[in-house]
Amino acid sequence: MQAKGMNLFWWLLGRSLLALAAALALPLGLSLWRGEHLTTAFLLPLLLAAGSGVLALMQGHGEENSRLRTLTVREGAWYIVAVWPIAALISMLPYILAGILAPVAAFFESMSALTTTGLSCLDFARENAGVPFSLALWHSLMSWLGAMNFVIIMVTVLPQVSGCFGITLTARQTMHFSPVWKRLRVSARQGVAVYMAFSLFAFILFYMAGLDPLHALLGALTAISSGGDSSIYAFMIPHDAALELAAGVTMLLSGTSMLLCWQAFARRSLRLLWQDDELRTYLAVVGGAGLLLAVRLMREQGLDLIEGLRYGLFQAVSFASGNGFFSAPAWVWPDGDRLLLMLLAVIGGCMGSAAGGLHIVRLKVLLKLTKAELRHTLHPRMVVSVRIDGLPVPVKIVGRILAFFFLYVVVLILFSILLSATGLTLMSSLALAVGCMTSTGSVATLYGIGLGGVGALPAWGQLVCCLLMVIGRVEIFSFLVLVDLGLHSLARKW
């Protein structure tokens, strides 16, 4: 890859690596304070990230002052796809230098955290598992950074690469994308500001729920980033209603659109939130699924109304937001309940949030398109358009959402078949593929792959999961654009 015509790529990558270096300073300081003797494990990756970031910025020199510079599709595709493995290669070093994990498992661990998938070869919630607290903090920080990077990509780079599909459907279509660098920086600052505010609010909630500052920080970083995992020790062991409430509110926020929240704040109007069709649908899906689970829990397991609502609503918001925390042993629930949780993970949260999945607005467009086609079949001369928030959705965006949905299903099927070659059952393979694709790794736990269970997969199986995590996080199209660019480059050379 040559630097010519790729200055913005290098500049974006350099900023991301410097942010990674700054984050590494926190567990380094904590390790020194607690006497965990992991100075080298964090200091060397910090220096590597900082040095690489400076070199990348030198490659992209002058771009920070180029306000009228336009981001190209090539630059955007390279950044969206490359930032994840590059960050994972640096982030895995603390595990290797600490002697905790082998290289492939460490790469899987860091990729899972950065993509907020939550799958792990280790159990970070157990204080007696031999995992230093500074590594647990690093795991949460990677999830937090990964979600922030995803939000920034979603509101800045991704629309340029994937043709603006999806992002123009948020914030009542008043947030228009511009590939001009000055506008990109404004959108990025807005997304980060909301994300930081949500993180601070989450920390306060967890602290008020009774956690000490360090554990409250871990809980806030993990939950707001939708990077939860299948550990039973986070909520099932404490069995604390206040803690579950704090997590539930935080997870609900992590599934809402950052752009919409920024506009509501900028306009000083909470009504804007309720007027958004996607947000109302998101709340209705979570509430409806939670109530359905509560009724089934009361009927199947004899729980009272309070307990049924407590567990049903918590699990619904947990899987819809992409966290996957457990407050009850959902893996022993009936097949219908587990399937509902898997579907919630596939649907995901709002566009522009930290949650993965298809996202609510795309599902609404698909459903309304189906209804429109049925009406057009009955009345061939009727002109029917798909509308969101009362505004027509452009035909180009509808077509791209249809293509995205088709590719989503195809990728899930292909990777499920591929993962079944590791020795997993077909249902477990499908659950693992869904978990990696939607960044909700706990879906795999519902079908027999618990926390740490992925460590039993062969090395190639773990790498396949890493690839699927990246494909899911870059929204498929960016990955395919990069593949197409590579194929065209090879064709020209031959």
Buried (B, 14 or more C-beta within 10 A) or exposed (E): EEEEEBBBBBBBBBBBBBBBBBBBEBBBEBBBEEEBEBEBBBBBBBEBBBEBBBEBBEBBEEBBEBEEBBBBBBBBBBBBBBBBBBBBBBBBBBBBBBEBBBEBBBBBBBBBBBBBBBBBBBBBBBEEEEBBBBBBBBBBBBBBBBBBBBBBBBBBBBBBBBBBBBBBBBBBBBBEBBBBBEBBEBBBEBBBBBBEBBBEBBBEBBBEBEBEEEBBBBBBBBBBBBBBBBBBBBBBEBEBEBBBBBBBBBBBBBBBBBBBBBBBBEEEEEEBBEBBBBBEBBBEBBEEBBBBBBBBBBEEBEBEEEBBBBBBBBBBBBBBBBBBBBBBEBBEBEEEBBEBBBBBBBBBBBBBBBBBBBBBBBBBBBEBBEEBEEEEEEEEEEEBEBBBBEBEBBEEBBEBBBBBBEBBEEBBEEBBEBBBEBEBEEBBBBBBBBBBBBBBBBBBBBBBBBBBBBBEBEEEBBBBBBBBBBBBBBBBBBBBBBEEBEEEEEEEEE
